[in-house]
Amino acid sequence: MKKIILGVLFLVLISGVVLSLPVLAGTEGCPAGSSDCLINPLGTISTPQALIGKIINAVLGIVGSLALLMFVYGGLTWMTSAGSQEKVKKGRDIIVWSAIGLAIIFASYGLVRILISKIS
């Protein structure tokens, strides 16, 4: 199970790096007379604070999604326990820790949102 989770996390990180590489653009947005040019892969981001804010928001979104997946996994573990007290406890623990993780994620998202708005 750990190998699968690490593999998915690795693929998400690699795909984020690959998708953020600059790509060759056509003539739109290029200086007059040039046939090819590089466009800014960051879009309209012009300050380091805005870039850091976007990165933090993306990471918090991914972590929140993983916490919700853990909720589903905990629920499935509990529902398929077939009366085994050990599996019921395992499922309940997964759900409890996922709830605690979501509370931490929401609190950190709010804190980051406030700090980024004050900085920029």
N, C-alpha and C positions, 0 to 999 in steps of 0.2 A: 504494500500500500504506500509506503514511504517513497519507493522508487517511482511510482506513478505520479504522486503529488509533485515530487521534485522534477520529473520530466515535464509535466504540464507547466510548472512555474518557469522552468528553463525556456520552454517554447514561447511563453508569453513575453519573457524578457528579450529573447532574440528577435521575435517578430516586431517588438517595439523599436528596437535598434534599427532593424532593416527598413521599416516603414518610415523612419524619421530621416533617412539619408536623403541628401539633395538629389533631385531628379532633373533631367534635361527637360526644358520647357520648349514650347513652340515659340512663336514670335510675340505672343501676348505678354505684355509687361516688360519686354526687352527694349533697349535703346534703339532708336531709329537706325536702320541699315544693318543691324546684326541679325543673323539667321538663327542662332542658338544662344541661349544664355542659361545660367543657373538661377532658379528661383529660391527664395528664402524658405527653407523647410519649416521654419517656426511660424510662418504666417505673419501676423501683425504684432507678434511679441517683440518688444524693443528693449526691455529692461531685464536685468538679471532677476529682479524680484518677481516679475511676472512669470518668467520661465520657471523659477523655483516653485511658485504657487501652482502652476500648471502640473508640474511633475508630482508635487505632493497630492494634489487633487486626484491625479490618475492612480497613484499608488493606493490612496485611501479607497478609491472605487474598487480596485482589484481586491484589496483586503476585505472590504465589506461583502463583496460577492463570494469570497471564500468562506466567510463566516456564515452566510446564508446557506451555502452548500453543506457546511458542517451541521446546520440545523436539520437539513433534509436527511443527511447521513445518520444523525442521532435518532431522528424519528423512525427511519427505516430499521435501524438496529433494534429499537424498542418494539416496533410493531412485529418484527420477525423473530422475537425472542422465544416464542412458543412456550412461554411460562418459565423459562430459565431465569432465576433471580439474578444470576451473574450478568446475563445479557441485558436485562431490564436496567440494572444499575449502571452498566456501561453506557447504554443509550441515554439514560437520564443525565449522567455526568457530562456526556458530549453536549447535550442540549443546554445544560446549566452553564458550562464553560463557553459555549457559543454565545449565549445571552450576555455573559460578562464581557466577552470580546467585542460584541456589537456595541455595548455601552461605552467601552473604551474608545472604539472607532468613532462613534458619534461625538464623544467629548473632544477627541483630538481633531476631528474635522471642524467642529465649532471653534476651537482654539486657534487652529491654523487660519480659518476664515477671518477671524477677528485680527490676528497678527498681520496677515497679508493686506487687509484693508487699511490698517494703520500705517504700514510701511509704504504702500504705493499710493 
